[in-house]
Amino acid sequence: MSIKPVLKMGDPRLLEVARSVGKFNTPELEALIRDMHETMEALDGAGLAAPQIGVGLQVVIFGVKRNRRYPDAEEVPYTVLINPVLTPLTENMEQGWEGCLSVPGMRAMVPRFASVRYQGSDQYGRPIDRRVDGFHARVVQHECDHLQGILYPMRVTDFRTFGFTDVLFPDHEPMAE
């Protein structure tokens, strides 16, 4: 498989709503997930949505062990999530720093639901049903936004927090995008 180029903000394909996956456990789906995984790993990402590599399907992957882009984040288990449905479990919103492989070099404070339930399937069609909070909830909301054609800058409420990573965090080690 291969590392794929990630579409950048401004590419109209990132604004499209992704189509549902109808068939699971296929060679094509497995190849897509391998490409997504290799791309996410190579770029040190916390997650990746299929539309970010130009594939308009409802497929996201995410997972964080130790990530220099998010040094204070708790671990998030590696997950393949297909045809996701997100349900907020609270009205409480939390502001947190986000970046995106499709918006390289930038960060902003983004409001997200503090706790969500996500449902969907893995690549084999097995159901996934989790209730999460914290960074895990933030990551899944960010990635699933891509399936609706939403990039995190569209959710920013205070643009005084939106800027270049190296300017916002000058004392941190350079972060990959």
N, C-alpha and C positions, 0 to 999 in steps of 0.2 A: 504494500500500500504506500501512501505517500503523504507528505506534509502539503496541505493545500493553501493557496493564497487566501487570506481573510479579506472580505470586502470591507471597505472603509465607508464611514458616514458620508453621505452624499450619493452613494450608489443606490439607484431607485429600487433595486431588488431587496434591499434591507427594509423597505417600507411596505412590502407585500405581506399579506396574511398567508401563512403556510398551510398546506393541505394535510389532511389526516393521513396517517399510514394505514393501509388496508390489509397488508400481508406481513406477517411476522416470520422470523427465522428463515429468511431468504438470503442467498449469497449477496444480493445487491444491498440489502440492509446491513448485513455484517460488514461488507466492504466500506459502506458509508461510516459506520461507527468506528471502524479501525482508522480510517482517514481522519475523522474528527478527533479521536483520541491522540493520534500521533501529532496532529496540528496543535491541539491544546497543550500537550506536554512540551513540544518544541518551543512554544511561545510562553511557557510558564503561566498559563491561564488557570483560572478557578473553574471555568466552564466554557462551553461552546454550544451554539445552536446551529443546526444544519443550514439555515438561511445565511449565516455568516460566511459559509464557504460556497454559497450560490445554489444550495439545494433547498427548494421550497417545501420541505416536509416537516411535520411536527415531531422533530427529534432533537432532544437536548442531552448533553452529558455534562456532569459536573463532579467535582471532588477536590478536596484540599487536604493535604497532609501538612507539610511545611512549605509555605509559598512566600518567596521574598517580595512579591507584589502585595501580599496581605500578611505582614509579619505577626500581627496581633490576633489573627483570626483563629477560631477554634477549628478542629478538624471536621471535615464534612465527608461522609463516605462516598466513594466513587459510585455514581449512579448513571444508568442509561434510562431516560424517561421519554416515553413515546405517547403521543396524544394526551398531553397532560391537562388536568383540570385543577385549578387552584381555588381554594376557598379560604378567605380570611377567617381566622378564629378569634379575632379581636378587632375592635375599631382603632386600637392604639397603633399609632404610626411612630417609627423610630427613624431618625436621620442617621445616615452612615455614609462613609466614603465609598465611592464606586469608581471603577475604571472599566474599560472595555477594549477588547482586542480590535474592535471596529472603530474605536475612537482613540487611537494610540497617542500616548504622551499626555493625556488629560485625566483629571479627576474632578469629582464634584460630590457634594453632600446631596444624597437622594433620600426622600422619604419612602419607607416601605412598611407594610404591615409587620408588626412585631412577631406574629405567630400565624402560620398558615397550615392548612392541610393540602397535600398534593396527592393526586391519584392519576393513574395512567397504567402503562404496561412497560415491561422491559422488552428487549429485542426478541424474546421468545414468545411474547404474548402473555406472560405471567403478570398478574395484577400487582401494582405497587400502590400502597396506601400509607402515607406517613404524616404525622403531625410534628412540625418543627418550629423552632424559633431561632433568634440570634442570626449569626452569619449564614447558617444553613438556609433559613427562611429568605434572607436577602439574596443569596445566590440563585435559588430556584426561581424567585420572582423575576430577577434580572434576566435569566436565560429564557424563561417562558415569555417575557415581554417580546423577545426577538421573534417569536412565532406569530405575534400579532402586529409586527412591523413597527415596534416601539423601541427606540434607543434611549438609554438612560438620560441624556440631556433633555429629552422631552418631559421628564418627570422632575427636573430640578426646579425648586421653588425660590431659591435665592442665588442668583447668578454671581454674587460676590464670593461664593464658595467654588466656582467653576474656574479651573485654570490648569496650567501645565504642571505636571507632577513634580518636575525638578524645581519649580518656583514655589509651589505649595509646601514641599517637603525637602528643602535644600540640604538638610543634615542627614538624610537617608541615603543608603546605597542606591545607585541607579537601578531603577526597576525596569524590567523587560515589559514589553507590551504584548 
